[in-house]
Amino acid sequence: MNNQNKEKIGVKFATLIGLIVALMIPMVMIEDLISERSEMQKQVQQEIAKSSSAQQRIVGPFIYVEYERELARENSVSLIKENTFLLPDKLLIHSELDTYEKYRSIYKATLYHAKNAISGVFNISDLHTLKDHRVISASLVFGISDIRGIGLDSMIKVAGEQVKILPGTGVKRLKEGVHVPLEVTSLFASSVLSFSADLHLQGMEKLAISPVGKETRVTMNANWPHPSFVGAYLPLTSEINDAAFSANWQASYFSTNMQSTFESCILRSECSDLTERTIGVALVDPVDHYLKSHRAVNYALMVILLVVASFFLLELIRDEPIHPVQYGFVGLALAIFYLLLISLSEHLGFGLAYVISSLAATGLLGWYVSGVLKNRVIGGYFFVGLIMLYSLLYGMLGAEDYALLMGSLMCFIVLSLVMILTRHINWYGSAKSMKVVTDQ
């Protein structure tokens, strides 16, 4: 056993471990920078929402009635003001979303114009019990979470007649929206009330609909290829292609428990369940370069370990010592790759930025290795190996469902290659004997 070589290898290992730990410091700083830029983009999106319209949620339609009920006491009769509501028996909604992007500096937000065709039927006989009371007002109400987004060309018809739309709902717990006054005498004169509406809404990123009908059917189309179906109910069927998507939902009176949920909100001010029980879609940005850059940084330690280990093996096999400073330059070049990636992706998009950044980093490292080892062939091999490594990394970033599997397989394959290449190395021998043994 050569104690001198043993100590030399031990010192080099300790030095490299310390170097890898030190290289994590700039990587943490770069990750913080990505988080900061991502948060800045969210702030810009919120500012755009404040100046135009935010995410939209449609609640309704429903009939809201205010009435006075007589309350008999010992020597007098007083009137108590109460309210009630009626949900539609059938509710059909078809939404057509036309998406577009709005920019502020280098940041953007995804907005849409939604044409919502809404129709259905109320069973008015459920309200006939109010004939014995003095009805103050009755109205058909549409709750809209951000009323600023409603279009001027929106219209509502009741029993086939177009009616005037008034702002507000008259409901304390759902203040945002519109309503249509209903004639009380005509309301009690029939047992069925039909309605239809064309609500044109502008919103941002998400559209949600509360399935308030005893039977609710919703269809939705949009020129957006990356939907994320949100809410408490997934679509029965959906079709997604490279340019658009379509989906349809169906909810029943029993699955939604909407009568009790609505009553809790309107009458008892407990609206959390009503907010959560929605049907909807979020327009996901597939080229969120901040998210992909953040995921790329998560693999930084693996990339640095592989490259440093490759350098160390070259040093052992070729009997040409590499100074820790040179290891440090290689590590910094790997870190600069991520800084280039985030800065270029803000202007060029993630795909092109990744190609440019990886070519710049691998080209620099290949050229540097050629100079350090004074061998262009090895530098070329090192360049090709890095290209393959960054290509695999890009594949893992794109394959969300298989990223962990691909990463695990890559680590296993790399470890297997390292063990195969070093199985004959005498770690306690001299560097020269190591080269001879591996050449055999």
C-alpha positions as CSV (number, residue, x, y, z in Angstrom):
1,M,0.0,0.0,0.0
2,N,1.4,3.4,-1.0
3,N,0.5,5.7,1.9
4,Q,1.5,8.8,0.0
5,N,-0.8,8.0,-2.9
6,K,-3.5,7.1,-0.4
7,E,-3.3,10.5,1.3
8,K,-3.1,12.2,-2.1
9,I,-6.3,10.6,-3.3
10,G,-8.0,11.3,0.0
11,V,-7.0,15.0,-0.1
12,K,-8.3,15.3,-3.7
13,F,-11.6,13.7,-2.8
14,A,-12.1,16.0,0.2
15,T,-11.1,19.0,-2.0
16,L,-13.6,18.0,-4.7
17,I,-16.4,17.5,-2.2
18,G,-15.7,20.9,-0.7
19,L,-15.7,22.4,-4.2
20,I,-19.0,20.8,-5.1
21,V,-20.5,22.2,-1.8
22,A,-19.1,25.6,-2.7
23,L,-20.6,25.5,-6.2
24,M,-24.1,25.0,-4.6
25,I,-23.8,28.6,-3.3
26,P,-24.1,30.2,-6.8
27,M,-26.8,27.6,-7.7
28,V,-28.9,28.7,-4.7
29,M,-28.4,32.3,-5.7
30,I,-29.6,31.5,-9.3
31,E,-32.6,29.6,-7.9
32,D,-33.5,32.6,-5.8
33,L,-33.2,34.8,-8.9
34,I,-35.6,32.6,-10.8
35,S,-38.1,32.7,-7.9
36,E,-37.7,36.5,-7.8
37,R,-38.4,36.9,-11.6
38,S,-41.3,34.5,-11.4
39,E,-42.8,36.4,-8.5
40,M,-42.4,39.6,-10.5
41,Q,-44.3,38.1,-13.4
42,K,-47.1,37.2,-11.1
43,Q,-47.2,40.8,-9.8
44,V,-47.4,42.0,-13.4
45,Q,-50.3,39.6,-14.1
46,Q,-52.1,40.9,-11.0
47,E,-51.6,44.5,-12.3
48,I,-53.0,43.5,-15.7
49,A,-55.9,41.9,-14.0
50,K,-56.6,45.1,-12.0
51,S,-56.6,47.2,-15.1
52,S,-58.7,44.8,-17.2
53,S,-60.4,41.8,-15.5
54,A,-59.4,38.9,-13.4
55,Q,-60.4,35.2,-13.3
56,Q,-64.2,34.8,-13.9
57,R,-66.7,32.7,-12.1
58,I,-70.4,32.5,-13.0
59,V,-72.9,31.7,-10.3
60,G,-76.4,31.3,-11.6
61,P,-78.8,32.1,-12.9
62,F,-81.2,31.8,-9.9
63,I,-84.4,33.6,-8.9
64,Y,-84.1,35.7,-5.8
65,V,-87.2,36.8,-4.0
66,E,-87.7,39.2,-1.1
67,Y,-91.0,39.2,0.8
68,E,-92.6,40.1,4.1
69,R,-94.1,37.6,6.4
70,E,-96.6,38.3,9.2
71,L,-95.5,37.4,12.7
72,A,-98.3,37.3,15.3
73,R,-97.5,38.4,18.8
74,E,-99.7,38.8,21.9
75,N,-101.5,42.0,21.0
76,S,-100.0,42.9,17.6
77,V,-98.9,41.6,14.2
78,S,-95.5,42.6,12.9
79,L,-94.0,42.2,9.5
80,I,-90.6,40.4,9.0
81,K,-88.6,40.8,5.9
82,E,-87.3,37.6,4.5
83,N,-85.8,36.2,1.3
84,T,-85.6,33.0,-0.6
85,F,-84.3,31.7,-3.8
86,L,-85.1,29.2,-6.6
87,L,-82.5,27.2,-8.6
88,P,-83.3,26.1,-12.2
89,D,-84.5,22.6,-13.0
90,K,-82.4,22.5,-16.2
91,L,-79.3,24.6,-16.9
92,L,-77.5,24.5,-20.3
93,I,-74.3,26.5,-20.8
94,H,-72.0,26.6,-23.8
95,S,-68.9,28.7,-23.6
96,E,-66.6,29.7,-26.5
97,L,-63.3,31.1,-25.4
98,D,-61.1,33.2,-27.6
99,T,-57.7,33.6,-26.0
100,Y,-55.1,36.3,-26.5
101,E,-52.0,37.6,-24.7
102,K,-51.3,41.0,-23.1
103,Y,-47.7,42.1,-22.5
104,R,-46.2,44.5,-20.0
105,S,-42.4,44.8,-20.5
106,I,-41.1,41.2,-20.9
107,Y,-43.9,39.7,-18.9
108,K,-47.3,38.5,-20.3
109,A,-50.7,37.3,-19.1
110,T,-53.2,35.1,-20.9
111,L,-56.6,36.6,-21.3
112,Y,-59.8,35.5,-23.0
113,H,-63.1,36.6,-24.4
114,A,-65.8,34.2,-23.5
115,K,-69.2,34.0,-25.3
116,N,-71.5,32.1,-22.9
117,A,-74.8,30.9,-24.2
118,I,-76.9,30.1,-21.1
119,S,-80.5,28.7,-21.2
120,G,-82.8,26.7,-18.9
121,V,-86.1,26.3,-17.2
122,F,-87.4,27.1,-13.7
123,N,-90.3,25.3,-12.0
124,I,-92.1,28.3,-10.6
125,S,-94.7,26.2,-8.8
126,D,-92.2,25.9,-5.9
127,L,-92.7,29.7,-5.3
128,H,-96.5,29.6,-5.2
129,T,-96.4,29.2,-1.5
130,L,-95.4,32.9,-1.3
131,K,-98.8,34.0,-2.6
132,D,-100.0,34.4,1.0
133,H,-97.2,36.9,1.7
134,R,-96.4,40.3,0.4
135,V,-93.7,39.9,-2.2
136,I,-91.4,42.9,-2.3
137,S,-89.3,42.0,-5.3
138,A,-88.3,39.1,-7.5
139,S,-85.4,39.0,-9.9
140,L,-83.4,36.7,-12.1
141,V,-79.8,36.9,-10.9
142,F,-76.4,36.1,-12.6
143,G,-73.4,36.3,-10.2
144,I,-70.2,37.3,-12.0
145,S,-67.0,37.5,-10.0
146,D,-65.5,40.4,-11.9
147,I,-68.3,42.5,-13.4
148,R,-65.7,44.7,-15.2
149,G,-65.4,42.0,-17.8
150,I,-69.0,41.9,-19.0
151,G,-69.5,42.9,-22.6
152,L,-72.0,45.6,-23.8
153,D,-73.5,43.1,-26.3
154,S,-74.7,40.8,-23.5
155,M,-78.4,40.1,-23.5
156,I,-81.0,38.2,-21.4
157,K,-84.4,36.8,-22.4
158,V,-87.2,35.7,-20.0
159,A,-90.0,33.7,-21.4
160,G,-88.8,34.6,-24.9
161,E,-88.9,38.3,-24.3
162,Q,-85.7,40.4,-24.2
163,V,-85.4,42.3,-20.9
164,K,-83.2,45.1,-19.6
165,I,-80.1,44.1,-17.7
166,L,-79.5,46.0,-14.5
167,P,-76.1,46.1,-12.6
168,G,-75.7,44.4,-9.3
169,T,-77.5,41.4,-7.9
170,G,-79.3,42.7,-4.9
171,V,-77.9,39.8,-2.9
172,K,-75.6,40.7,-0.1
173,R,-73.3,37.6,-0.4
174,L,-73.0,37.8,-4.1
175,K,-72.8,41.5,-4.9
176,E,-70.9,41.3,-8.2
177,G,-73.1,40.5,-11.2
178,V,-76.3,41.5,-13.0
179,H,-80.0,41.0,-12.5
180,V,-83.4,41.3,-14.3
181,P,-86.5,42.3,-12.4
182,L,-89.4,39.9,-12.7
183,E,-93.1,40.7,-12.6
184,V,-94.6,39.1,-9.5
185,T,-98.1,38.7,-11.0
186,S,-96.9,37.0,-14.1
187,L,-94.4,35.0,-12.0
188,F,-97.2,33.4,-10.0
189,A,-99.5,33.0,-13.1
190,S,-97.5,30.1,-14.6
191,S,-95.7,27.0,-13.4
192,V,-92.7,27.2,-15.7
193,L,-90.3,30.0,-16.6
194,S,-87.8,29.7,-19.4
195,F,-84.8,31.9,-19.9
196,S,-81.8,32.4,-22.2
197,A,-78.8,34.6,-22.0
198,D,-75.8,35.6,-24.0
199,L,-73.1,36.7,-21.5
200,H,-69.9,38.0,-23.1
201,L,-67.1,38.1,-20.5
202,Q,-63.5,39.1,-20.6
203,G,-61.3,37.3,-18.1
204,M,-57.8,36.1,-17.3
205,E,-56.4,32.6,-17.1
206,K,-59.5,30.8,-15.6
207,L,-63.2,30.5,-16.2
208,A,-65.3,28.7,-13.5
209,I,-69.1,27.9,-13.6
210,S,-71.2,26.9,-10.6
211,P,-73.5,24.0,-11.6
212,V,-76.6,25.5,-9.9
213,G,-79.2,23.5,-11.8
214,K,-80.9,20.3,-10.7
215,E,-79.5,19.1,-14.0
216,T,-76.6,21.0,-15.4
217,R,-74.8,20.5,-18.7
218,V,-71.8,22.5,-19.6
219,T,-69.8,22.5,-22.9
220,M,-66.7,24.5,-23.4
221,N,-64.4,25.2,-26.5
222,A,-61.3,27.3,-26.7
223,N,-58.4,28.0,-29.1
224,W,-56.0,26.9,-26.4
225,P,-54.1,23.6,-26.5
226,H,-53.1,23.3,-22.9
227,P,-56.2,23.3,-20.6
228,S,-56.2,22.3,-16.9
229,F,-59.6,21.2,-15.9
230,V,-60.3,22.6,-12.4
231,G,-63.0,22.6,-9.8
232,A,-64.9,19.8,-8.1
233,Y,-66.0,18.0,-11.3
234,L,-63.9,16.7,-14.1
235,P,-65.4,16.7,-17.7
236,L,-67.2,13.6,-18.9
237,T,-65.4,13.8,-22.2
238,S,-62.7,16.1,-23.6
239,E,-60.7,16.5,-26.8
240,I,-57.4,18.2,-26.9
241,N,-55.2,18.9,-30.0
242,D,-52.3,21.1,-30.9
243,A,-54.6,24.1,-31.5
244,A,-57.7,23.9,-29.3
245,F,-59.7,21.9,-26.8
246,S,-63.3,21.0,-26.2
247,A,-64.9,19.5,-23.1
248,N,-68.3,18.8,-21.7
249,W,-69.6,18.3,-18.1
250,Q,-72.8,17.0,-16.6
251,A,-73.8,17.4,-12.9
252,S,-77.0,16.4,-11.2
253,Y,-78.9,17.8,-8.2
254,F,-77.7,14.8,-6.1
255,S,-74.0,15.0,-6.9
256,T,-73.7,18.8,-6.3
257,N,-76.0,19.2,-3.2
258,M,-76.4,22.7,-4.6
259,Q,-79.6,23.5,-2.8
260,S,-78.1,23.1,0.6
261,T,-74.8,24.7,-0.5
262,F,-76.6,27.7,-2.0
263,E,-78.8,28.1,1.1
264,S,-75.8,28.2,3.3
265,C,-74.3,31.0,1.3
266,I,-77.4,33.1,0.6
267,L,-79.1,32.7,4.0
268,R,-76.2,31.9,6.4
269,S,-73.2,33.6,4.8
270,E,-71.2,30.4,4.5
271,C,-70.0,30.6,0.9
272,S,-66.8,28.5,1.0
273,D,-68.5,25.4,-0.4
274,L,-70.2,27.4,-3.2
275,T,-66.9,28.8,-4.2
276,E,-65.2,25.4,-4.4
277,R,-68.0,23.5,-6.2
278,T,-67.4,24.7,-9.7
279,I,-66.8,23.4,-13.2
280,G,-64.1,25.1,-15.1
281,V,-60.8,25.3,-16.9
282,A,-57.5,27.1,-16.3
283,L,-55.5,28.1,-19.3
284,V,-52.0,26.8,-18.5
285,D,-49.0,28.5,-20.1
286,P,-47.0,25.6,-21.5
287,V,-43.9,27.7,-22.0
288,D,-43.5,29.0,-18.5
289,H,-39.8,29.4,-18.7
290,Y,-39.5,30.2,-15.0
291,L,-41.0,26.9,-14.0
292,K,-38.9,25.0,-16.5
293,S,-35.7,26.9,-15.4
294,H,-36.5,26.1,-11.8
295,R,-36.9,22.4,-12.6
296,A,-33.6,22.5,-14.5
297,V,-31.8,23.9,-11.5
298,N,-33.1,20.9,-9.4
299,Y,-30.9,18.7,-11.6
300,A,-27.8,21.0,-11.2
301,L,-26.2,18.9,-8.4
302,M,-26.5,15.8,-10.6
303,V,-24.9,17.5,-13.6
304,I,-22.1,19.0,-11.5
305,L,-21.4,15.6,-9.9
306,L,-21.2,13.8,-13.2
307,V,-18.9,16.4,-14.8
308,V,-16.6,16.6,-11.8
309,A,-16.5,12.8,-11.6
310,S,-15.6,12.7,-15.3
311,F,-12.7,15.1,-14.7
312,F,-11.5,13.1,-11.8
313,L,-11.5,9.9,-13.8
314,L,-9.5,11.6,-16.6
315,E,-7.0,12.8,-14.0
316,L,-6.6,9.2,-12.7
317,I,-6.4,7.5,-16.0
318,R,-4.1,9.9,-17.9
319,D,-1.8,10.6,-14.9
320,E,-2.1,14.3,-15.5
321,P,-3.0,16.2,-12.3
322,I,-5.8,18.8,-12.6
323,H,-5.6,21.7,-10.2
324,P,-8.7,22.4,-8.0
325,V,-8.8,25.9,-9.5
326,Q,-9.4,24.2,-12.9
327,Y,-12.2,22.2,-11.3
328,G,-13.6,25.4,-10.0
329,F,-13.6,27.0,-13.5
330,V,-15.5,24.0,-14.9
331,G,-18.1,24.2,-12.1
332,L,-18.6,27.9,-12.6
333,A,-19.1,27.3,-16.4
334,L,-21.9,24.8,-15.4
335,A,-23.5,27.4,-13.1
336,I,-23.3,30.1,-15.8
337,F,-25.4,27.8,-18.0
338,Y,-28.4,28.3,-15.8
339,L,-27.9,32.0,-15.6
340,L,-27.8,32.2,-19.4
341,L,-30.8,30.0,-19.6
342,I,-33.1,32.2,-17.4
343,S,-31.9,35.5,-19.0
344,L,-32.2,34.3,-22.6
345,S,-35.5,32.5,-22.1
346,E,-37.2,35.8,-21.0
347,H,-36.6,37.1,-24.6
348,L,-36.2,34.1,-26.8
349,G,-38.4,31.4,-25.2
350,F,-37.2,28.4,-23.3
351,G,-36.4,26.1,-26.2
352,L,-34.2,28.4,-28.1
353,A,-32.6,29.7,-24.9
354,Y,-31.8,26.2,-23.8
355,V,-30.1,25.3,-27.1
356,I,-28.0,28.5,-27.1
357,S,-27.0,28.2,-23.4
358,S,-26.1,24.5,-23.6
359,L,-24.0,25.0,-26.8
360,A,-22.2,27.9,-25.1
361,A,-21.5,26.0,-22.0
362,T,-20.5,22.7,-23.7
363,G,-18.4,24.6,-26.3
364,L,-16.5,26.5,-23.6
365,L,-15.9,23.3,-21.5
366,G,-14.9,21.3,-24.5
367,W,-12.3,23.9,-25.5
368,Y,-11.1,24.2,-21.9
369,V,-10.7,20.5,-21.5
370,S,-8.7,20.3,-24.7
371,G,-6.3,23.0,-23.4
372,V,-6.0,21.5,-19.9
373,L,-5.3,18.0,-21.1
374,K,-3.5,19.1,-24.3
375,N,-5.6,16.7,-26.3
376,R,-8.3,17.9,-28.7
377,V,-9.7,14.4,-29.2
378,I,-10.6,14.1,-25.5
379,G,-11.9,17.7,-25.6
380,G,-14.2,16.6,-28.5
381,Y,-15.4,13.6,-26.6
382,F,-16.1,15.7,-23.6
383,F,-18.1,18.1,-25.7
384,V,-20.2,15.3,-27.2
385,G,-20.7,13.8,-23.8
386,L,-22.0,17.1,-22.4
387,I,-24.3,17.6,-25.4
388,M,-25.8,14.2,-24.7
389,L,-26.2,15.0,-21.0
390,Y,-27.9,18.3,-21.7
391,S,-30.1,16.6,-24.3
392,L,-31.2,14.1,-21.7
393,L,-31.8,16.9,-19.2
394,Y,-34.1,18.7,-21.7
395,G,-36.0,15.5,-22.3
396,M,-36.6,15.2,-18.6
397,L,-37.8,18.8,-18.3
398,G,-40.3,18.1,-21.1
399,A,-41.6,14.8,-19.9
400,E,-43.2,15.7,-16.6
401,D,-44.8,12.3,-16.0
402,Y,-41.6,10.4,-16.7
403,A,-39.0,12.9,-15.3
404,L,-38.3,10.9,-12.2
405,L,-38.1,7.6,-14.1
406,M,-35.7,9.1,-16.7
407,G,-33.6,10.7,-14.0
408,S,-33.3,7.5,-12.1
409,L,-32.4,5.5,-15.2
410,M,-29.8,8.0,-16.2
411,C,-28.2,8.0,-12.7
412,F,-28.1,4.2,-12.8
413,I,-26.6,4.0,-16.3
414,V,-23.9,6.6,-15.5
415,L,-23.0,4.9,-12.2
416,S,-22.8,1.5,-14.1
417,L,-20.4,3.1,-16.7
418,V,-18.2,4.6,-13.9
419,M,-18.0,1.3,-12.1
420,I,-17.2,-0.6,-15.3
421,L,-14.5,1.9,-16.2
422,T,-12.9,1.9,-12.8
423,R,-13.3,-1.8,-11.8
424,H,-9.5,-2.5,-12.4
425,I,-8.1,0.7,-10.9
426,N,-5.8,0.2,-7.9
427,W,-6.9,3.2,-5.8
428,Y,-4.0,2.8,-3.5
429,G,-1.4,2.4,-6.2
430,S,0.4,5.2,-8.1
431,A,-1.3,7.1,-10.8
432,K,1.0,5.6,-13.3
433,S,0.0,2.0,-12.3
434,M,-3.6,3.0,-12.6
435,K,-3.1,4.0,-16.2
436,V,-1.3,0.7,-17.0
437,V,-4.0,-1.4,-15.3
438,T,-6.8,0.3,-17.1
439,D,-5.0,0.1,-20.5
440,Q,-4.8,-3.7,-20.0
